Amino acid sequence: MKFMSQIEFYHNLYVSECWQKKKGKIVKRLKENKLQPQVYVITLSQGEQNQLEFFSSVLLKQSIFEHSKLFVIGIADGYDEALFLVEKIVQDVYQETKSANARQFLLTDQAEYEKKGR
């Protein structure tokens, strides 16, 4: 089965501290759908009523993701780091906007980044 998911990455991707030097390699392997059991991805929720969700990148191997479009906000070293990064993302959004609407802030920030020509 060919992996057809469209994965887009946030321009200011949140990454576990221990993976800063491996970020490029991990992102490349996610795009290629290579097995990385320790990697958790933090994405905008598929349902617009929710903000963020995170899950093991192993789940990307399931057919449900075959034609999904994912906007990855962060990559974490396991479940506990994913929890930590979600908390950090929400804190950063709140500091910037005085709101917890991470979805709106992240999408707007990405659109502005892309408008500037990357």
N, C-alpha and C positions, 0 to 999 in steps of 0.2 A: 504494500500500500504506500503510495507516494504522499509525502507530507505537504499539504497545500495551505496550511495556516499562514495568515499574514500577521507577522509580528513586527510591531513598530516599537521603538524604544524611546523613552523620554530623554530629551536632550541633556538633562541634568540627572542622569540615572543614579538612583540611590543604590549603593553597593556596600555589603558587609566590609568592615575595615580590613579583615584578613584577606580579602579578595581584590583589593584595589589594584594590585599589580597584575592580576589575572583577568581583569574585567573584559578586555578585548577578546581573549580566548573563550571565556564563558559565553559572551554574547554571540560570538561566531558559532559555537557549538549549539546554542539554543536555536539560532536561525536554521541550522542544518538538522535539527531535531535529534541530536546525539544524546545518548543516555548520560545523564548527570544526576545521580540519585540524591546527592547532598544539596543540590541547587533548588531553592524555593523562589518562585517568581511572584512578585507583587504587581498586580494589574488593576486597571480600572475594572470595576465590576461589569459583568455582561449585562446586568439589568440596571437601567439608568436610575432606578429608585435607590440604589445602594452606591456606596462610594468606592471602596477598595476591597479586593479579595486577594488571598494568597494561597498557593498550593505548591506541592512538589512538582518540579519540572517533569518528573516521570509521567505525570498525568497527561502531558502533551502528546504522549504516544497513543492515547486513546482516540478512537475514531470520532468522538464528539468534537474534538478540536481540529479535525481534518480541514475544515473550511472556515474555521473561526478567525475573526480578526481580534488580535490582542494588542493592547497598549500597555507595555511593561514599564512600570514606574521604578521598580527596584529588583535586585537579585540578592538573595540572602543565603548564608551558610546555615541551612537547617531551619527548623520550625521556630526555635527560640529567637534566632536572629531576625526572622521574618516578623515576629511580633514586635521586636525592638524597632525595626525599620518602619513598620506601619505607624507606631507611636511617634517616631521622629518626623515622618511625613506630615502627620496631622498637626503636630506641634509647629512645624515650619509653616504650614498653611495658615494656622491660626495666628502666628506672629505676623505674618504678611498681610492678612486680610481681616483679622478679628472675627473670623467665621471658620466653621469646620467643614465647609463645602470643598473638600479636596478635589472632587471631580471637576467642578467648574474652574477652580484655580489652575489645576494642572493642564487641562485642555486649553485654556486661554493662554497660559504661559508657553505651551508648545506651539500654538498658532502664531503667537508674536515672534517666537524664535524662528519659525519657518518663514514668516513674512520678511524677516531681516536677511534672508538668504543663507541661513545656517552659517 
